[in-house]
Amino acid sequence: MTKLEQDIIAMLEPAVEALGFELLGLEVVQAGRDSTLRLYIDHANGINVDNCADVSRQVSAILDVEDPITNEYNLEVSSPGLDRPLFKPEHFIKAQGEEIRLRTKLPQDGRRNFKGDLILLDGDMLTLRIDNKDVMVMLGNVEKANIIAKF
């Protein structure tokens, strides 16, 4: 997670929690001159469009005052969905036994993309089972990770 993402989470998390939701994490996505700030929220009873709108209004006001992103951006507030993103160590712990896809910041064994069953998070090491072989990835090297939805 970048310093900017950490700062934005610290700024917004209290407001999201005050509304009764959990801020799972966020992504700052650059696409040319366009940027998107995507927040993922969750609640024990699930998330609906009205929940996203409520959180969007609340965090928009904070972002307008604090202005942490210098260029123009679009704000999106979303549920985690079936392909739930994994941001925090506790997310990886809950996902043990699930098939996940992850991308590393730095190449490992000549690759950055991995897909396999999440076996274990031990300290800062993830163990994935890929083609009946255990592969270890440092949690700090994970750029992005998601559960693979099963239908």
Steps between C-alpha positions, in 0.01 A plus 500: 500500500637840404551784747216692329264204543598464866441871561158492330393193700605670826304808393179322394476192722351680805222655287418169330492320837279775647244413230514136616714355220846350473746659260663188354751691293540722199666528162631806324485412131679713241387474137680764300379838622202345680515373855254299705493470877311177572393422856381154603257489791333210677237428764381179665162542325659569161522821298241663276501802270360731769784401735754588231329834437499586873870421534578686177334819626680480834848433363458750214464779753818389679694463176388845383641657817818291536574475123750210523502434124639792304349419159136445405353161582173310515386355831345153497362325808440129455418177677779243489293279269554132436862553398572663836827694506745413777677796658580425864658195667164413658344488150758241396436299818124491427575395141711196595378203297369724219643526152657843452673702232780733598746733335835579660677835501829338407549187291540173684635196317477704178131584535265745668161330458400201711179298523452225755345387826591714799628249752638714779607842617785454747645829621569690181516195270212373288501140385317427175449155355551526125492180292556288813808702593522744792617847406587758766442871441585780741187692599691826454562411135129464421378781276146371454313187607145374448298191578397319183123472495360152450169453324 
